[in-house]
Amino acid sequence: MQRIQAGFNRDEAVQVTENLLDEKNQQEAIQLMNALFEERAKALRQTMLDLLTQKQAEFDMLIEEYEPQKEFLRQKRVKKLLSLEEFTAALERITVEETERH
């Protein structure tokens, strides 16, 4: 405080002191906002990871559900039990249903 008063009259010293306090408060506010931003960004990253993990699990379940049906159609086609048009139409129906659920 003594150094601030050196070379300044009383009013100027008060103004300089207020300016220093304002600058210090502004720096603290910026640090707090940055910390809050980092905290929220970390939480958002975790939420995104959780959602992506959940979506991947749902996708894997759909594959497990629909792949046997597709393989059954492939086997019927190999054994010539389905024409190419029947196979294509049936596979298309399964694929559309799978896509709609995804």
DRENBA-222241 format. One record per residue: x, y, z of N, C-alpha, C in turn; residue in three letters. Coordinates in steps of 0.2 Angstrom, whole numbers, padded with zeros to 4 digits, always signed. Layout:
XYZXYZXYZala/...
***
This chain:
+0004-0006+0000+0000+0000+0000+0004+0006+0000met/+0010+0006+0004+0014+0012+0004+0017+0013-0003gln/+0019+0008-0007+0022+0009-0014+0016+0012-0018arg/+0010+0010-0017+0005+0013-0021+0004+0020-0020ile/+0005+0022-0014+0004+0029-0012+0010+0034-0014gln/+0016+0031-0015+0021+0035-0017+0020+0038-0024ala/+0021+0044-0025+0020+0047-0031+0013+0049-0033gly/+0008+0047-0029+0001+0048-0030-0002+0052-0025phe/-0007+0057-0026-0011+0060-0021-0016+0055-0018asn/-0019+0057-0013-0024+0052-0010-0029+0049-0014arg/-0032+0054-0019-0038+0051-0023-0035+0047-0028asp/-0029+0048-0031-0026+0044-0036-0024+0037-0033glu/-0021+0037-0027-0020+0031-0023-0026+0026-0023ala/-0031+0029-0021-0038+0026-0020-0040+0023-0027val/-0039+0027-0032-0041+0024-0039-0036+0018-0041gln/-0030+0019-0040-0025+0014-0042-0026+0008-0038val/-0028+0008-0031-0030+0003-0027-0036-0001-0030thr/-0041+0003-0031-0047+0000-0034-0046-0004-0041glu/-0042+0000-0045-0040-0004-0051-0036-0010-0050asn/-0032-0011-0046-0028-0017-0044-0033-0022-0042leu/-0037-0020-0037-0042-0025-0034-0047-0027-0040leu/-0049-0023-0044-0054-0025-0050-0050-0030-0054asp/-0044-0028-0056-0040-0033-0060-0039-0040-0057glu/-0038-0040-0050-0037-0046-0047-0044-0050-0047lys/-0049-0046-0045-0056-0050-0045-0057-0052-0052asn/-0056-0049-0057-0057-0051-0064-0053-0057-0066gln/-0047-0057-0064-0043-0063-0065-0045-0069-0061gln/-0048-0068-0055-0051-0074-0051-0057-0076-0055glu/-0061-0071-0057-0067-0073-0061-0066-0077-0067ala/-0061-0075-0071-0059-0079-0077-0056-0086-0075ile/-0052-0087-0070-0050-0093-0067-0056-0098-0065gln/-0061-0095-0062-0067-0099-0060-0071-0101-0066leu/-0072-0096-0070-0076-0098-0076-0072-0103-0081met/-0065-0103-0081-0062-0108-0084-0062-0115-0081asn/-0062-0115-0074-0063-0121-0071-0070-0124-0072ala/-0075-0120-0071-0082-0122-0073-0082-0125-0080leu/-0080-0121-0085-0080-0124-0091-0077-0130-0092phe/-0071-0131-0089-0067-0138-0089-0071-0143-0086glu/-0075-0142-0080-0079-0147-0077-0085-0149-0081glu/-0088-0144-0084-0094-0145-0089-0092-0149-0095arg/-0086-0147-0098-0083-0151-0104-0082-0158-0102ala/-0079-0159-0096-0077-0166-0094-0084-0170-0093lys/-0089-0167-0090-0095-0170-0089-0099-0172-0096ala/-0098-0167-0101-0101-0168-0107-0097-0174-0111leu/-0091-0174-0110-0087-0179-0114-0089-0186-0111arg/-0090-0186-0104-0092-0193-0101-0099-0194-0103gln/-0104-0190-0104-0111-0191-0106-0110-0193-0113thr/-0106-0190-0118-0106-0192-0125-0103-0200-0125met/-0098-0201-0121-0095-0208-0121-0101-0213-0119leu/-0105-0211-0114-0110-0216-0111-0115-0217-0117asp/-0117-0211-0120-0122-0212-0125-0120-0216-0131leu/-0113-0215-0133-0110-0219-0139-0110-0226-0137leu/-0108-0228-0130-0107-0235-0128-0114-0238-0128thr/-0119-0234-0126-0126-0237-0126-0129-0238-0133gln/-0127-0233-0137-0129-0234-0144-0126-0240-0148lys/-0119-0241-0146-0116-0247-0149-0119-0253-0146gln/-0121-0254-0140-0124-0260-0137-0130-0261-0140ala/-0134-0256-0142-0141-0257-0145-0140-0259-0152glu/-0135-0257-0156-0133-0259-0162-0131-0266-0162phe/-0127-0268-0158-0124-0275-0157-0130-0280-0156asp/-0135-0278-0152-0141-0282-0151-0145-0282-0157met/-0146-0277-0161-0149-0278-0167-0146-0282-0172leu/-0139-0282-0172-0136-0287-0177-0137-0294-0175ile/-0137-0295-0168-0138-0302-0165-0145-0304-0167glu/-0150-0300-0167-0157-0301-0169-0158-0303-0176glu/-0155-0299-0180-0156-0299-0188-0152-0303-0192tyr/-0146-0304-0189-0141-0308-0193-0143-0315-0194glu/-0146-0319-0189-0148-0326-0190-0154-0326-0196pro/-0158-0321-0196-0163-0321-0202-0160-0320-0208gln/-0155-0316-0209-0151-0315-0215-0148-0321-0217lys/-0144-0324-0212-0141-0330-0214-0146-0336-0216glu/-0151-0336-0213-0157-0341-0215-0158-0340-0222phe/-0159-0334-0224-0161-0332-0231-0155-0334-0236leu/-0149-0333-0234-0143-0334-0238-0143-0342-0239arg/-0144-0346-0234-0144-0353-0234-0150-0356-0239gln/-0156-0352-0238-0161-0354-0243-0159-0353-0250lys/-0156-0347-0251-0154-0345-0258-0148-0350-0261arg/-0144-0352-0257-0138-0357-0259-0142-0363-0261val/-0147-0365-0257-0150-0372-0258-0155-0371-0264lys/-0155-0365-0267-0160-0364-0272-0167-0365-0270lys/-0169-0363-0264-0176-0363-0262-0179-0357-0263leu/-0175-0352-0264-0178-0345-0266-0175-0342-0272leu/-0179-0339-0276-0176-0336-0282-0172-0330-0280ser/-0169-0327-0285-0165-0321-0283-0169-0315-0281leu/-0175-0315-0285-0180-0309-0283-0183-0310-0276glu/-0185-0316-0275-0187-0318-0268-0182-0316-0262glu/-0176-0319-0264-0171-0317-0259-0170-0310-0258phe/-0169-0306-0264-0168-0299-0263-0173-0295-0260thr/-0180-0297-0261-0185-0294-0258-0185-0295-0250ala/-0184-0302-0249-0184-0303-0241-0179-0300-0238ala/-0173-0300-0241-0167-0297-0238-0168-0289-0237leu/-0171-0286-0242-0173-0279-0242-0178-0278-0236glu/-0183-0282-0235-0188-0281-0230-0184-0281-0223arg/-0180-0286-0222-0176-0287-0216-0172-0281-0215ile/-0168-0278-0220-0164-0273-0219-0168-0266-0218thr/-0173-0265-0221-0177-0259-0219-0180-0260-0212val/-0182-0265-0210-0185-0266-0203-0179-0264-0198glu/-0173-0267-0200-0167-0266-0195-0165-0259-0195glu/-0165-0256-0201-0163-0249-0201-0168-0244-0198thr/-0175-0246-0198-0180-0242-0195-0179-0242-0187glu/-0177-0248-0185-0176-0249-0177-0169-0246-0175arg/-0165-0245-0180-0158-0242-0178-0159-0235-0177his/
***
